[in-house]
Each structure stands twice: as C-alpha cells, then as structure tokens.
Amino acid sequence: MDLTAWIDERGGIVHRQTLLDAGVSPRALRTEIANGAAARVRRYWVATPAAPPVLVIAAAHTAQISCITAARHFGWWIPPDADARIHLRVPPHAQTPLSEDREIVTHWSRALVPTSRTALVASIYDALEHVAECLPREHALVIWESGIRALRLSAEEIRRVAWRTPRARELAAIITGLMDSGLETNFATRLAPWGLAIRAQVVIAGNAVDALVGDRLVVQIDGFAHHSSSADRTRDLAHDRELIARGYTVLRFSYVEVLYRWEQVERAIARAIAQGCHLAA
C-alpha cells in the first residue's frame, strides 16, 4: 500500500486508529513518519503535506472546524469581507488546551447532530447554528442561503430542525432557498427594510430573473465570474430586451456595485420605484 497516497485520498489527514483498522502496521506508520512522508499531529492523527491546514489545526486542538471555517471548507459562498479567523467547536466540558492565538475562535457547544469521534469537521447543522450566532446577520443569512442551496435542502426542512438559539430560528424562518448566489441574498437583505415584495428566481420569458421587485421591476446581478464568454453576454442582453418588450423595467448591476457601491444601487432602485416601475400596468 502507498500509505501517503492512501491518506491523501481521505483528505490528507486521518486518525491513527483508522490506519490501524485498515491494516497498516505500527511499524509501517513509524517508517512513513520517519521518512518525512507524513507527520504526526498531536498523538492520534497522521497528516501528509496535502492536508488542509485548518484540519491540521483542528486535530492539534482536539476540535472540529465549524462556523464560517466549515462553510469555507464545504465550498459555500462567503462574503469577501467576512471573518477570516479559524473557528473551532469543542464540547462544553472538554479539557482541551486551546491556543491563545487571536486568529482562532472557539465555540464551546454540545453537538446539535452527532458525528464520528474522529470527525474533524462539525455537522452542517452545527456549522449553520454557529454561523447564526457568531457572524453579522447579513453575512450569516448569505451563508445560510448558500449552504442550503449547495446541499439542495428545502427551506421547509431547515425550519423543522430543532435549532437551539433564537438567531438560528430567526434565520430558518426567513430563508427561501431560492437565492442563486450570495449577491442575490445581499441584495434582498439590504432592500428588505423598504417593505417591498421581492421574489427570487422568477421565470419570465423563458428564463429566471435574479429578483422581481413588485410586479414589473426586474433586477439582474452579474456575479464576479459571470459572463465569461460573449455568448453568455449575448444571451443575457437578448433576455433583457424581451423583458422590456413585455413591459418590464430591467436594472442590471455588477458584483462590485452590489458589494462595494451599494449607495449607487439603492439610488437606482429608488428612482425606479419613484416612477412606479415596480407596479403592474
């Protein structure tokens, strides 16, 4: 067995007992570590150079990554200006010597959903609950929408989870599962205080629009990696023209505008609303 390759196939870091259960002898393991192909983390973990650093840190602290760190690990959409620190979950009464590093945030909590004793990543539900409690509301809502969409979970299923905190229950009550990106969630969240009806991913003229404000105001949001080809851009412009021909007002904003120039977006929406562009003919 190529032990290093075997560990890499399992994420680059495994528990020592997992190796022994797979038939790896203690002697072979010691040889691999002596050769520098793998390293021992704390007492019970073995990691190769391919191991994600956050998982190595979790193993070193006898913890699990959670909150926004787990969300990044899962590949969910994260706001560019979100917390970059490493978030770890440990049991409430754990005797874990945690680092005093200010770049590590510790969540002392009982697991909402049980995981294996060798798991270095908290469950998606624990990660979501920690996100709700730990991050600013807008960032938390963006990550929740991204997570449930990536996992193809329904909003109804999320609302049935026995969330333990008021913040988590609040987010569960308002998520839609329809937002196609974090940008769309940002848009809807920031415009929510206006009290307008905002629907996401409504199909009009054969294609879904990012947001429909009221009855007739369409908002399209171009993501950072969106429109990578002229064909994409041509298709979007054709759809815009069809929407206008059917009596809709179309406003299109860029990634940069929604995230960093919100005042400009807000002014454009306000001008359209003032003219009744969101109202049915």
Residue, then its C-alpha position, 0 to 999 in steps of 0.5 A: m500500500d502507498l500509505t501517503a497516497w492512501i491518506d491523501e485520498r481521505g483528505g490528507i489527514v486521518h486518525r491513527q486508529t483508522l490506519l490501524d483498522a485498515g491494516v497498516s502496521p505500527r511499524a509501517l506508520r513509524t517508517e512513513i513518519a520517519n521518512g518525512a512522508a507524513a507527520r504526526v499531529r498531536r498523538y492520534w492523527v497522521a497528516t501528509p503535506a496535502a492536508p488542509p491546514v485548518l484540519v491540521i489545526a483542528a486535530a492539534h486542538t482536539a476540535q472540529i472546524s465549524c462556523i464560517t471555517a466549515a462553510r469555507h471548507f464545504g465550498w459555500w459562498i462567503p462574503p469577501d469581507a467576512d471573518a477570516r479567523i479559524h473557528l473551532r467547536v469543542p464540547p462544553h466540558a472538554q479539557t482541551p488546551l486551546s491556543e491563545d492565538r487571536e486568529i482562532v475562535t472557539h465555540w464551546s457547544r454540545a453537538l446539535v447532530p452527532t458525528s464520528r469521534t474522529a470527525l474533524v469537521a462539525s455537522i452542517y447543522d452545527a456549522l449553520e447554528h454557529v454561523a447564526e450566532c457568531l457572524p453579522r446577520e447579513h453575512a450569516l443569512v448569505i451563508w445560510e442561503s448558500g449552504i442550503r442551496a449547495l446541499r439542495l435542502s428545502a427551506e421547509e426542512i431547515r425550519r423543522v430542525a430543532w435549532r437551539t438559539p433564537r438567531a438560528r430560528e430567526l434565520a430558518a424562518i426567513i430563508t427561501g432557498l431560492m437565492d442563486s448566489g450570495l449577491e442575490t441574498n445581499f441584495a434582498t437583505r439590504l432592500a428588505p427594510w423598504g417593505l417591498a415584495i421581492r421574489a427570487q428566481v422568477v421565470i419570465a420569458g423563458n428564463a429566471v430573473d435574479a429578483l422581481v421587485g413588485d410586479r414589473l421591476v426586474v433586477q439582474i446581478d452579474g456575479f464576479a465570474h459571470h459572463s465569461s464568454s460573449a455568448d453568455r453576454t449575448r444571451d443575457l442582453a437578448h433576455d433583457r430586451e424581451l423583458i422590456a418588450r413585455g413591459y418590464t423595467v430591467l436594472r442590471f448591476s455588477y458584483v462590485e456595485v452590489l458589494y462595494r457601491w451599494e449607495q449607487v444601487e439603492r439610488a437606482i432602485a429608488r428612482a425606479i420605484a419613484q416612477g412606479c416601475h415596480l407596479a403592474a400596468 
